[in-house]
Amino acid sequence: MWIYGILMDYAAALPGSLIFAVILVLIVLILIITVTVYYLYKIISSQRGRRHTGPEAVINAMGIATNNIDKNASGFVTIDSVSWEAINNGEEPIEKYDKVVVTGRIGLKLMVKKIKK
């Protein structure tokens, strides 16, 4: 250990227990700094990738129909593992497991249309 080598140069002036205490303090200080930097990195990186939530987040989102939805009728779709009530405002009926895209929102109901294959 390079720290120990530096401290040994001063060993003649310092008693042995003091050298041990200085080394121990330096090791603990290095550990505390390492842990602090690690957690600061984790906090900063978690804030960068923040997802948008709210009404603007679901517009143009893609999901999957969980039941058959006729034209201008309501049914349910799943978007990001969340079930939503939806109204089909597309030109063709939506069948179960079809992919859909959200075109708008009225209250808690989503306006969806089928994605053409």
The first five atom37 places (N, CA, C, CB, O) and aatype in JSON, in Angstrom:
{
  "aatype": [12, 17, 9, 18, 7, 9, 10, 12, 3, 18, 0, 0, 0, 10, 14, 7, 15, 10, 9, 13, 0, 19, 9, 10, 19, 10, 9, 19, 10, 9, 10, 9, 9, 16, 19, 16, 19, 18, 18, 10, 18, 11, 9, 9, 15, 15, 5, 1, 7, 1, 1, 8, 16, 7, 14, 6, 0, 19, 9, 2, 0, 12, 7, 9, 0, 16, 2, 2, 9, 3, 11, 2, 0, 15, 7, 13, 19, 16, 9, 3, 15, 19, 15, 17, 6, 0, 9, 2, 2, 7, 6, 6, 14, 9, 6, 11, 18, 3, 11, 19, 19, 19, 16, 7, 1, 9, 7, 10, 11, 10, 12, 19, 11, 11, 9, 11, 11],
  "atom_mask": [
    [1, 1, 1, 1, 1],
    [1, 1, 1, 1, 1],
    [1, 1, 1, 1, 1],
    [1, 1, 1, 1, 1],
    [1, 1, 1, 0, 1],
    [1, 1, 1, 1, 1],
    [1, 1, 1, 1, 1],
    [1, 1, 1, 1, 1],
    [1, 1, 1, 1, 1],
    [1, 1, 1, 1, 1],
    [1, 1, 1, 1, 1],
    [1, 1, 1, 1, 1],
    [1, 1, 1, 1, 1],
    [1, 1, 1, 1, 1],
    [1, 1, 1, 1, 1],
    [1, 1, 1, 0, 1],
    [1, 1, 1, 1, 1],
    [1, 1, 1, 1, 1],
    [1, 1, 1, 1, 1],
    [1, 1, 1, 1, 1],
    [1, 1, 1, 1, 1],
    [1, 1, 1, 1, 1],
    [1, 1, 1, 1, 1],
    [1, 1, 1, 1, 1],
    [1, 1, 1, 1, 1],
    [1, 1, 1, 1, 1],
    [1, 1, 1, 1, 1],
    [1, 1, 1, 1, 1],
    [1, 1, 1, 1, 1],
    [1, 1, 1, 1, 1],
    [1, 1, 1, 1, 1],
    [1, 1, 1, 1, 1],
    [1, 1, 1, 1, 1],
    [1, 1, 1, 1, 1],
    [1, 1, 1, 1, 1],
    [1, 1, 1, 1, 1],
    [1, 1, 1, 1, 1],
    [1, 1, 1, 1, 1],
    [1, 1, 1, 1, 1],
    [1, 1, 1, 1, 1],
    [1, 1, 1, 1, 1],
    [1, 1, 1, 1, 1],
    [1, 1, 1, 1, 1],
    [1, 1, 1, 1, 1],
    [1, 1, 1, 1, 1],
    [1, 1, 1, 1, 1],
    [1, 1, 1, 1, 1],
    [1, 1, 1, 1, 1],
    [1, 1, 1, 0, 1],
    [1, 1, 1, 1, 1],
    [1, 1, 1, 1, 1],
    [1, 1, 1, 1, 1],
    [1, 1, 1, 1, 1],
    [1, 1, 1, 0, 1],
    [1, 1, 1, 1, 1],
    [1, 1, 1, 1, 1],
    [1, 1, 1, 1, 1],
    [1, 1, 1, 1, 1],
    [1, 1, 1, 1, 1],
    [1, 1, 1, 1, 1],
    [1, 1, 1, 1, 1],
    [1, 1, 1, 1, 1],
    [1, 1, 1, 0, 1],
    [1, 1, 1, 1, 1],
    [1, 1, 1, 1, 1],
    [1, 1, 1, 1, 1],
    [1, 1, 1, 1, 1],
    [1, 1, 1, 1, 1],
    [1, 1, 1, 1, 1],
    [1, 1, 1, 1, 1],
    [1, 1, 1, 1, 1],
    [1, 1, 1, 1, 1],
    [1, 1, 1, 1, 1],
    [1, 1, 1, 1, 1],
    [1, 1, 1, 0, 1],
    [1, 1, 1, 1, 1],
    [1, 1, 1, 1, 1],
    [1, 1, 1, 1, 1],
    [1, 1, 1, 1, 1],
    [1, 1, 1, 1, 1],
    [1, 1, 1, 1, 1],
    [1, 1, 1, 1, 1],
    [1, 1, 1, 1, 1],
    [1, 1, 1, 1, 1],
    [1, 1, 1, 1, 1],
    [1, 1, 1, 1, 1],
    [1, 1, 1, 1, 1],
    [1, 1, 1, 1, 1],
    [1, 1, 1, 1, 1],
    [1, 1, 1, 0, 1],
    [1, 1, 1, 1, 1],
    [1, 1, 1, 1, 1],
    [1, 1, 1, 1, 1],
    [1, 1, 1, 1, 1],
    [1, 1, 1, 1, 1],
    [1, 1, 1, 1, 1],
    [1, 1, 1, 1, 1],
    [1, 1, 1, 1, 1],
    [1, 1, 1, 1, 1],
    [1, 1, 1, 1, 1],
    [1, 1, 1, 1, 1],
    [1, 1, 1, 1, 1],
    [1, 1, 1, 1, 1],
    [1, 1, 1, 0, 1],
    [1, 1, 1, 1, 1],
    [1, 1, 1, 1, 1],
    [1, 1, 1, 0, 1],
    [1, 1, 1, 1, 1],
    [1, 1, 1, 1, 1],
    [1, 1, 1, 1, 1],
    [1, 1, 1, 1, 1],
    [1, 1, 1, 1, 1],
    [1, 1, 1, 1, 1],
    [1, 1, 1, 1, 1],
    [1, 1, 1, 1, 1],
    [1, 1, 1, 1, 1],
    [1, 1, 1, 1, 1]
  ],
  "atom_positions": [
    [[0.83, -1.16, 0.0], [0.0, 0.0, 0.0], [0.88, 1.23, 0.0], [-0.95, 0.0, 1.19], [1.75, 1.35, 0.86]],
    [[0.68, 2.15, -0.94], [1.55, 3.31, -1.08], [1.42, 4.27, 0.1], [1.24, 4.04, -2.36], [2.38, 4.95, 0.45]],
    [[0.22, 4.32, 0.71], [0.04, 5.2, 1.88], [0.89, 4.71, 3.04], [-1.46, 5.26, 2.3], [1.52, 5.49, 3.75]],
    [[0.91, 3.41, 3.21], [1.7, 2.84, 4.3], [3.19, 3.13, 4.09], [1.47, 1.33, 4.4], [3.91, 3.4, 5.06]],
    [[3.65, 3.09, 2.84], [5.05, 3.39, 2.54], [5.4, 4.83, 2.86], [0.0, 0.0, 0.0], [6.48, 5.11, 3.38]],
    [[4.5, 5.75, 2.55], [4.75, 7.16, 2.85], [4.79, 7.38, 4.36], [3.67, 8.05, 2.21], [5.64, 8.11, 4.87]],
    [[3.87, 6.74, 5.05], [3.81, 6.92, 6.5], [5.0, 6.28, 7.21], [2.52, 6.35, 7.04], [5.4, 6.73, 8.28]],
    [[5.55, 5.25, 6.63], [6.68, 4.58, 7.28], [7.93, 5.46, 7.27], [6.98, 3.25, 6.58], [8.82, 5.28, 8.1]],
    [[8.01, 6.43, 6.33], [9.13, 7.36, 6.33], [9.14, 8.21, 7.59], [9.09, 8.25, 5.09], [10.2, 8.64, 8.05]],
    [[7.97, 8.44, 8.12], [7.86, 9.25, 9.32], [7.71, 8.4, 10.58], [6.69, 10.18, 9.2], [7.37, 8.92, 11.64]],
    [[7.97, 7.13, 10.46], [7.77, 6.21, 11.59], [8.68, 6.53, 12.77], [8.02, 4.79, 11.13], [8.3, 6.28, 13.91]],
    [[9.84, 7.07, 12.53], [10.75, 7.38, 13.62], [10.19, 8.49, 14.5], [12.11, 7.78, 13.08], [10.46, 8.52, 15.7]],
    [[9.42, 9.42, 13.92], [8.9, 10.54, 14.68], [7.57, 10.24, 15.35], [8.76, 11.74, 13.79], [7.18, 10.92, 16.3]],
    [[6.85, 9.21, 14.86], [5.52, 8.9, 15.4], [5.51, 7.55, 16.09], [4.48, 8.93, 14.28], [6.16, 6.61, 15.63]],
    [[4.78, 7.43, 17.19], [4.64, 6.11, 17.82], [3.79, 5.18, 16.93], [4.0, 6.25, 19.23], [3.03, 5.66, 16.1]],
    [[3.93, 3.87, 17.11], [3.25, 2.88, 16.28], [1.75, 2.96, 16.32], [0.0, 0.0, 0.0], [1.11, 2.77, 15.29]],
    [[1.14, 3.23, 17.46], [-0.31, 3.29, 17.55], [-0.87, 4.49, 16.79], [-0.75, 3.34, 19.01], [-1.99, 4.42, 16.29]],
    [[-0.11, 5.58, 16.7], [-0.56, 6.74, 15.96], [-0.54, 6.47, 14.46], [0.3, 7.94, 16.29], [-1.43, 6.93, 13.74]],
    [[0.45, 5.74, 13.98], [0.51, 5.37, 12.57], [-0.7, 4.51, 12.21], [1.82, 4.61, 12.25], [-1.33, 4.71, 11.17]],
    [[-1.03, 3.57, 13.07], [-2.19, 2.71, 12.85], [-3.48, 3.54, 12.82], [-2.28, 1.63, 13.96], [-4.35, 3.3, 11.98]],
    [[-3.59, 4.52, 13.73], [-4.79, 5.36, 13.78], [-4.91, 6.21, 12.51], [-4.76, 6.27, 15.02], [-6.01, 6.37, 11.99]],
    [[-3.8, 6.75, 12.01], [-3.83, 7.57, 10.81], [-4.24, 6.73, 9.6], [-2.47, 8.22, 10.57], [-5.05, 7.16, 8.79]],
    [[-3.67, 5.52, 9.48], [-4.02, 4.62, 8.38], [-5.5, 4.24, 8.45], [-3.15, 3.36, 8.42], [-6.18, 4.22, 7.43]],
    [[-5.98, 3.95, 9.64], [-7.38, 3.58, 9.81], [-8.3, 4.74, 9.42], [-7.65, 3.15, 11.27], [-9.32, 4.52, 8.77]],
    [[-7.96, 5.95, 9.82], [-8.77, 7.12, 9.47], [-8.77, 7.33, 7.96], [-8.24, 8.38, 10.2], [-9.81, 7.64, 7.38]],
    [[-7.63, 7.17, 7.31], [-7.57, 7.34, 5.86], [-8.41, 6.29, 5.13], [-6.13, 7.26, 5.38], [-9.09, 6.61, 4.16]],
    [[-8.38, 5.06, 5.59], [-9.18, 3.99, 4.97], [-10.66, 4.28, 5.13], [-8.83, 2.62, 5.59], [-11.43, 4.13, 4.17]],
    [[-11.07, 4.68, 6.32], [-12.49, 4.99, 6.56], [-12.91, 6.19, 5.72], [-12.74, 5.27, 8.05], [-14.02, 6.19, 5.17]],
    [[-12.06, 7.2, 5.61], [-12.37, 8.37, 4.81], [-12.53, 8.0, 3.33], [-11.28, 9.42, 4.97], [-13.44, 8.5, 2.67]],
    [[-11.66, 7.16, 2.82], [-11.77, 6.71, 1.43], [-13.06, 5.93, 1.2], [-10.56, 5.84, 1.04], [-13.71, 6.09, 0.17]],
    [[-13.44, 5.08, 2.16], [-14.69, 4.33, 2.04], [-15.9, 5.26, 2.04], [-14.81, 3.31, 3.17], [-16.83, 5.07, 1.25]],
    [[-15.9, 6.25, 2.92], [-17.02, 7.18, 2.99], [-17.14, 7.98, 1.7], [-16.86, 8.14, 4.2], [-18.24, 8.16, 1.19]],
    [[-16.04, 8.44, 1.16], [-16.06, 9.19, -0.09], [-16.55, 8.31, -1.24], [-14.66, 9.76, -0.41], [-17.32, 8.77, -2.08]],
    [[-16.11, 7.06, -1.29], [-16.53, 6.14, -2.34], [-18.03, 5.89, -2.29], [-15.78, 4.81, -2.23], [-18.71, 5.94, -3.32]],
    [[-18.56, 5.62, -1.12], [-20.0, 5.36, -0.97], [-20.8, 6.61, -1.32], [-20.33, 4.9, 0.47], [-21.84, 6.51, -1.97]],
    [[-20.34, 7.78, -0.89], [-21.04, 9.03, -1.2], [-21.08, 9.29, -2.7], [-20.37, 10.2, -0.49], [-22.13, 9.66, -3.23]],
    [[-19.97, 9.11, -3.37], [-19.94, 9.32, -4.82], [-20.85, 8.33, -5.53], [-18.49, 9.18, -5.36], [-21.55, 8.7, -6.48]],
    [[-20.87, 7.07, -5.09], [-21.72, 6.06, -5.7], [-23.19, 6.45, -5.58], [-21.48, 4.69, -5.04], [-23.92, 6.4, -6.57]],
    [[-23.64, 6.85, -4.38], [-25.05, 7.19, -4.2], [-25.42, 8.5, -4.9], [-25.37, 7.28, -2.72], [-26.54, 8.63, -5.39]],
    [[-24.51, 9.45, -4.95], [-24.79, 10.66, -5.72], [-24.95, 10.34, -7.2], [-23.66, 11.68, -5.52], [-25.82, 10.9, -7.86]],
    [[-24.12, 9.45, -7.72], [-24.25, 9.02, -9.12], [-25.61, 8.37, -9.36], [-23.12, 8.04, -9.49], [-26.27, 8.66, -10.35]],
    [[-26.03, 7.49, -8.45], [-27.32, 6.82, -8.6], [-28.48, 7.81, -8.55], [-27.5, 5.75, -7.5], [-29.43, 7.69, -9.32]],
    [[-28.41, 8.78, -7.66], [-29.48, 9.78, -7.54], [-29.55, 10.63, -8.81], [-29.26, 10.68, -6.31], [-30.64, 10.85, -9.34]],
    [[-28.42, 11.09, -9.29], [-28.41, 11.94, -10.47], [-28.86, 11.17, -11.71], [-27.01, 12.51, -10.7], [-29.63, 11.7, -12.52]],
    [[-28.42, 9.93, -11.87], [-28.82, 9.15, -13.05], [-30.3, 8.78, -13.01], [-27.97, 7.89, -13.15], [-30.92, 8.65, -14.07]],
    [[-30.88, 8.61, -11.82], [-32.3, 8.3, -11.76], [-33.16, 9.5, -12.11], [-32.66, 7.8, -10.36], [-34.29, 9.33, -12.58]],
    [[-32.67, 10.7, -11.9], [-33.43, 11.89, -12.23], [-33.39, 12.24, -13.71], [-32.92, 13.04, -11.42], [-34.29, 12.91, -14.21]],
    [[-32.36, 11.81, -14.41], [-32.23, 12.12, -15.83], [-33.27, 11.42, -16.68], [-30.85, 11.76, -16.32], [-33.8, 12.03, -17.61]],
    [[-33.58, 10.17, -16.39], [-34.48, 9.38, -17.22], [-35.91, 9.43, -16.76], [0.0, 0.0, 0.0], [-36.63, 8.44, -16.87]],
    [[-36.34, 10.55, -16.25], [-37.69, 10.66, -15.71], [-38.73, 10.56, -16.82], [-37.85, 11.97, -14.93], [-38.6, 11.2, -17.87]],
    [[-39.74, 9.75, -16.59], [-40.81, 9.59, -17.56], [-41.86, 10.66, -17.35], [-41.43, 8.2, -17.47], [-42.1, 11.11, -16.23]],
    [[-42.49, 11.05, -18.43], [-43.57, 12.02, -18.34], [-44.84, 11.29, -17.95], [-43.75, 12.78, -19.68], [-45.11, 10.18, -18.41]],
    [[-45.61, 11.9, -17.1], [-46.88, 11.33, -16.68], [-47.98, 12.34, -16.92], [-46.84, 10.9, -15.18], [-47.72, 13.51, -17.21]],
    [[-49.19, 11.9, -16.8], [-50.32, 12.79, -16.98], [-50.95, 12.62, -18.34], [0.0, 0.0, 0.0], [-50.64, 11.67, -19.07]],
    [[-51.82, 13.53, -18.68], [-52.58, 13.39, -19.93], [-51.72, 13.41, -21.18], [-53.6, 14.46, -20.02], [-52.03, 12.73, -22.16]],
    [[-50.64, 14.19, -21.17], [-49.82, 14.28, -22.38], [-49.0, 13.02, -22.63], [-48.89, 15.47, -22.29], [-48.51, 12.81, -23.74]],
    [[-48.84, 12.18, -21.62], [-48.01, 10.98, -21.76], [-48.69, 9.88, -22.57], [-47.64, 10.45, -20.39], [-48.02, 9.05, -23.18]],
    [[-50.01, 9.86, -22.58], [-50.7, 8.76, -23.25], [-51.02, 9.05, -24.72], [-51.98, 8.43, -22.52], [-51.31, 8.13, -25.48]],
    [[-50.95, 10.3, -25.12], [-51.22, 10.63, -26.53], [-50.1, 10.03, -27.38], [-51.32, 12.18, -26.74], [-48.92, 10.18, -27.07]],
    [[-50.49, 9.35, -28.44], [-49.59, 8.64, -29.37], [-48.93, 7.41, -28.74], [-48.51, 9.59, -29.87], [-48.01, 6.85, -29.33]],
    [[-49.38, 6.99, -27.58], [-48.86, 5.76, -26.98], [-49.51, 4.57, -27.66], [-49.12, 5.73, -25.44], [-50.66, 4.65, -28.11]],
    [[-48.78, 3.46, -27.73], [-49.32, 2.26, -28.35], [-49.7, 1.26, -27.26], [-48.3, 1.64, -29.33], [-49.05, 1.18, -26.22]],
    [[-50.75, 0.52, -27.51], [-51.21, -0.48, -26.56], [-51.84, -1.65, -27.28], [0.0, 0.0, 0.0], [-51.77, -1.77, -28.5]],
    [[-52.47, -2.51, -26.49], [-53.1, -3.72, -27.02], [-54.54, -3.77, -26.51], [-52.31, -5.01, -26.6], [-54.8, -3.55, -25.33]],
    [[-55.46, -4.07, -27.4], [-56.86, -4.2, -27.01], [-57.06, -5.48, -26.21], [-57.78, -4.2, -28.27], [-56.53, -6.53, -26.56]],
    [[-57.82, -5.38, -25.13], [-58.06, -6.57, -24.3], [-59.42, -7.19, -24.59], [-57.97, -6.2, -22.82], [-59.75, -8.24, -24.05]],
    [[-60.21, -6.54, -25.44], [-61.47, -7.14, -25.89], [-61.82, -6.53, -27.25], [-62.62, -6.9, -24.84], [-61.15, -5.61, -27.72]],
    [[-62.88, -7.05, -27.88], [-63.32, -6.52, -29.17], [-64.0, -5.16, -28.95], [-64.3, -7.51, -29.87], [-64.8, -4.99, -28.03]],
    [[-63.66, -4.21, -29.81], [-64.26, -2.88, -29.71], [-64.79, -2.49, -31.09], [-63.21, -1.82, -29.19], [-64.02, -2.33, -32.03]],
    [[-66.11, -2.35, -31.2], [-66.72, -1.93, -32.45], [-66.45, -0.45, -32.69], [-68.24, -2.21, -32.45], [-65.97, 0.26, -31.8]],
    [[-66.75, 0.01, -33.91], [-66.55, 1.41, -34.23], [-67.45, 2.28, -33.36], [-66.84, 1.66, -35.73], [-68.65, 2.01, -33.22]],
    [[-66.89, 3.33, -32.78], [-67.57, 4.26, -31.87], [-68.1, 3.59, -30.61], [-68.71, 4.93, -32.58], [-68.97, 4.15, -29.94]],
    [[-67.6, 2.42, -30.27], [-68.0, 1.75, -29.03], [-66.83, 1.81, -28.06], [-68.42, 0.26, -29.3], [-65.71, 2.17, -28.42]],
    [[-67.12, 1.44, -26.8], [-66.05, 1.48, -25.8], [-65.63, 0.07, -25.42], [-66.5, 2.25, -24.54], [-66.39, -0.88, -25.54]],
    [[-64.41, -0.03, -24.98], [-63.83, -1.3, -24.55], [-62.61, -1.0, -23.71], [0.0, 0.0, 0.0], [-62.5, 0.1, -23.15]],
    [[-61.7, -1.95, -23.6], [-60.53, -1.76, -22.76], [-59.25, -2.05, -23.54], [-60.61, -2.66, -21.52], [-59.19, -2.97, -24.36]],
    [[-58.23, -1.24, -23.27], [-56.91, -1.44, -23.84], [-55.89, -1.43, -22.71], [-56.59, -0.35, -24.92], [-56.14, -0.88, -21.64]],
    [[-54.75, -2.03, -22.98], [-53.66, -2.05, -22.01], [-52.49, -1.27, -22.59], [-53.23, -3.51, -21.65], [-52.01, -1.55, -23.69]],
    [[-52.04, -0.26, -21.83], [-50.9, 0.56, -22.23], [-49.92, 0.57, -21.06], [-51.34, 2.03, -22.62], [-50.27, 0.97, -19.95]],
    [[-48.7, 0.11, -21.31], [-47.66, 0.03, -20.27], [-48.17, -0.73, -19.04], [-47.19, 1.43, -19.85], [-47.95, -0.3, -17.91]],
    [[-48.84, -1.83, -19.27], [-49.37, -2.71, -18.22], [-50.47, -2.07, -17.39], [-48.26, -3.14, -17.32], [-50.77, -2.55, -16.29]],
    [[-51.08, -1.01, -17.88], [-52.2, -0.35, -17.2], [-53.42, -0.47, -18.1], [-51.87, 1.15, -16.87], [-53.36, -0.17, -19.29]],
    [[-54.53, -0.91, -17.52], [-55.77, -1.06, -18.27], [-56.52, 0.26, -18.3], [-56.64, -2.18, -17.66], [-56.72, 0.9, -17.26]],
    [[-56.95, 0.67, -19.51], [-57.69, 1.9, -19.71], [-58.99, 1.6, -20.43], [-56.85, 2.93, -20.5], [-59.05, 0.69, -21.25]],
    [[-60.02, 2.37, -20.13], [-61.24, 2.3, -20.92], [-61.01, 3.15, -22.16], [-62.51, 2.79, -20.11], [-60.47, 4.26, -22.08]],
    [[-61.41, 2.63, -23.31], [-61.11, 3.31, -24.56], [-62.33, 3.33, -25.47], [-59.93, 2.65, -25.28], [-63.2, 2.46, -25.4]],
    [[-62.37, 4.34, -26.33], [-63.41, 4.46, -27.33], [-62.73, 4.36, -28.7], [-64.22, 5.81, -27.18], [-61.75, 5.05, -28.97]],
    [[-63.28, 3.49, -29.55], [-62.72, 3.3, -30.89], [-63.21, 4.42, -31.79], [-63.11, 1.9, -31.46], [-64.4, 4.46, -32.13]],
    [[-62.32, 5.32, -32.2], [-62.72, 6.37, -33.14], [-62.08, 6.16, -34.51], [-62.34, 7.76, -32.59], [-62.0, 7.09, -35.31]],
    [[-61.63, 4.95, -34.76], [-61.05, 4.6, -36.05], [-62.13, 4.21, -37.04], [0.0, 0.0, 0.0], [-63.32, 4.23, -36.73]],
    [[-61.7, 3.85, -38.25], [-62.62, 3.5, -39.32], [-63.04, 2.03, -39.3], [-61.99, 3.82, -40.64], [-64.01, 1.67, -39.96]],
    [[-62.34, 1.19, -38.56], [-62.66, -0.24, -38.55], [-62.71, -0.75, -37.11], [-61.61, -1.04, -39.37], [-62.08, -0.18, -36.22]],
    [[-63.45, -1.83, -36.89], [-63.53, -2.37, -35.53], [-62.18, -2.95, -35.08], [-64.62, -3.47, -35.46], [-61.36, -3.38, -35.89]],
    [[-61.98, -2.94, -33.77], [-60.74, -3.46, -33.17], [-61.05, -4.81, -32.56], [-60.16, -2.46, -32.1], [-62.03, -4.97, -31.82]],
    [[-60.22, -5.77, -32.87], [-60.39, -7.1, -32.29], [-59.45, -7.28, -31.11], [-60.15, -8.19, -33.35], [-58.49, -6.53, -30.95]],
    [[-59.74, -8.26, -30.31], [-58.91, -8.55, -29.14], [-57.47, -8.82, -29.59], [-59.48, -9.77, -28.34], [-57.25, -9.52, -30.58]],
    [[-56.51, -8.28, -28.87], [-55.06, -8.4, -29.11], [-54.56, -7.58, -30.3], [-54.7, -9.85, -29.32], [-53.39, -7.71, -30.67]],
    [[-55.4, -6.75, -30.89], [-54.92, -5.85, -31.94], [-54.12, -4.72, -31.3], [-56.1, -5.29, -32.78], [-54.4, -4.3, -30.18]],
    [[-53.13, -4.24, -32.04], [-52.37, -3.09, -31.55], [-53.14, -1.82, -31.87], [-50.95, -3.05, -32.19], [-53.7, -1.67, -32.95]],
    [[-53.16, -0.91, -30.9], [-53.87, 0.35, -31.06], [-52.95, 1.51, -30.71], [-55.14, 0.37, -30.17], [-51.94, 1.34, -30.03]],
    [[-53.33, 2.7, -31.2], [-52.61, 3.93, -30.86], [-53.63, 4.92, -30.29], [-51.86, 4.53, -32.11], [-54.76, 5.01, -30.77]],
    [[-53.2, 5.66, -29.27], [-54.08, 6.63, -28.63], [-54.04, 7.93, -29.45], [-53.65, 6.89, -27.14], [-52.98, 8.48, -29.71]],
    [[-55.23, 8.39, -29.83], [-55.32, 9.63, -30.62], [-55.81, 10.8, -29.8], [-56.23, 9.42, -31.8], [-55.66, 11.95, -30.22]],
    [[-56.39, 10.55, -28.66], [-56.89, 11.63, -27.81], [-57.38, 11.08, -26.49], [0.0, 0.0, 0.0], [-57.25, 9.9, -26.19]],
    [[-57.95, 12.0, -25.7], [-58.41, 11.6, -24.38], [-59.59, 12.48, -24.0], [-57.28, 11.7, -23.32], [-59.57, 13.69, -24.21]],
    [[-60.63, 11.86, -23.42], [-61.77, 12.58, -22.88], [-61.95, 12.09, -21.44], [-63.09, 12.35, -23.74], [-62.4, 10.97, -21.21]],
    [[-61.59, 12.93, -20.49], [-61.63, 12.5, -19.09], [-60.66, 11.37, -18.88], [0.0, 0.0, 0.0], [-59.47, 11.51, -19.15]],
    [[-61.15, 10.24, -18.4], [-60.33, 9.06, -18.19], [-60.48, 8.04, -19.32], [-60.67, 8.42, -16.87], [-59.92, 6.94, -19.24]],
    [[-61.22, 8.39, -20.34], [-61.37, 7.48, -21.5], [-60.4, 7.91, -22.6], [-62.85, 7.48, -22.03], [-60.22, 9.1, -22.87]],
    [[-59.81, 6.93, -23.22], [-58.87, 7.2, -24.3], [-59.56, 6.99, -25.64], [-57.64, 6.29, -24.18], [-60.4, 6.1, -25.8]],
    [[-59.2, 7.83, -26.59], [-59.67, 7.68, -27.95], [-58.58, 6.9, -28.69], [-59.98, 9.08, -28.63], [-57.44, 7.35, -28.75]],
    [[-58.93, 5.74, -29.26], [-57.93, 4.88, -29.89], [-58.37, 4.52, -31.3], [-57.69, 3.61, -29.05], [-59.54, 4.6, -31.66]],
    [[-57.38, 4.11, -32.09], [-57.67, 3.54, -33.39], [-56.69, 2.4, -33.65], [-57.59, 4.63, -34.51], [-55.59, 2.37, -33.09]],
    [[-57.1, 1.49, -34.49], [-56.32, 0.3, -34.79], [-55.11, 0.68, -35.64], [-57.18, -0.76, -35.52], [-55.21, 1.52, -36.54]],
    [[-53.97, 0.05, -35.34], [-52.78, 0.24, -36.14], [-52.85, -0.74, -37.3], [-51.47, 0.05, -35.3], [-53.0, -1.95, -37.09]],
    [[-52.73, -0.22, -38.51], [-52.81, -1.09, -39.68], [-51.51, -1.85, -39.82], [-53.11, -0.28, -40.96], [-50.43, -1.3, -39.61]],
    [[-51.63, -3.12, -40.18], [-50.47, -3.99, -40.27], [-49.75, -3.82, -41.56], [-50.86, -5.41, -40.09], [-48.73, -4.48, -41.79]]
  ]
}
